[in-house]
């Protein structure tokens, strides 16, 4: 790779980090009002049965285990029951086993993938989920105003905080070329197109070294590319044919780097914000980037936002998809449906010492 390309990537990463910090300072209060604006209530439990889904390969997994054990011991509760995920099973059977023990709260220690898998079983169960963010993005934790770097505070919130219901969404993925189909929950942002390409092409070693900034390097490499034709139907209305690079489905809008990508997206309003992105060139990407960073209210034809509870997308050729930052295969048809007020989550409040 030539020196000038390395310089360009470094400059882009630096600009992204600086502008992200600026965005946090300017927009934090606005986002918190929308992201944690629903009614939170006390659990009403003097004693709690605690189950923990833990990804053991995360750097702070051992510290998280010890902190949870100490907190339950200090509260005079029974020993928490731990269920560790594996490479073969990212949490499906572990959550099922945890729920068989009738816990009052299930703590989820891991990254976005572990949280998403746990939410598939915890949605509609009435059992509260406590977040112990240990990953790179920690998207849901950011959107319910947790400090993803403060492990002890997050354990305290997960065990003793208030709780509130939030929306989840389900995405059905069909590939007519292979006959494969699946359906999964997501909590923050799913998508089809270049966003999934970037996630699939991000260097794992770079991600471990610099965290979410690794996505910037992959993003710059994927800026060139042709638009693809898809049809989009919102809430059963007639299909629109669009040439797109990406379509995103946002349950809430805060992403790593402090960027409030869709500040109007609310986590408990029973709707998804659908972002259709169709830039033709690097200049189009730059205009979209500036619009997001500086929250420009003007309309940009290459970036349109719709609100919908159910979205169907059809593609003539298979396109890559992603769910909360995890790649989820190729699709020729997507069906995305919001599930209002379906997941009970522990959040900060007076009971958590905030």
Secondary structure, DSSP 8 states (H G I E B T S, - for coil): --HHHHHHHHHHHHHHHHHHHHHHHHHHHHHHHHHT-S--B----SS--EEEEE-TTSTTHHHHHHHHHHHHHHHT----EEEE--SS-SSHHHHHHHHHTT-SEEEEEE-HHHHHHHHHHHTTT--EEEEEE-SS--HHHHHTT--TT-HHHHHHHHHHSEEEEEEEEEEEEEETTTTEEEEEEESSEEEEEHHHHHHHHS-HHHHHHHGGGHHHHHHHHTSS---EEEEEEETT---EEEEESEEEEESS-EETTTEETTTT--TTSS-EEEEEE---SHHHHHHHHHHHHHT--S-BTTEEEEEESEEEEEEEEEEEEEETTEEEEEEEEEEEEEEEEEEEEEE-SGGGT-
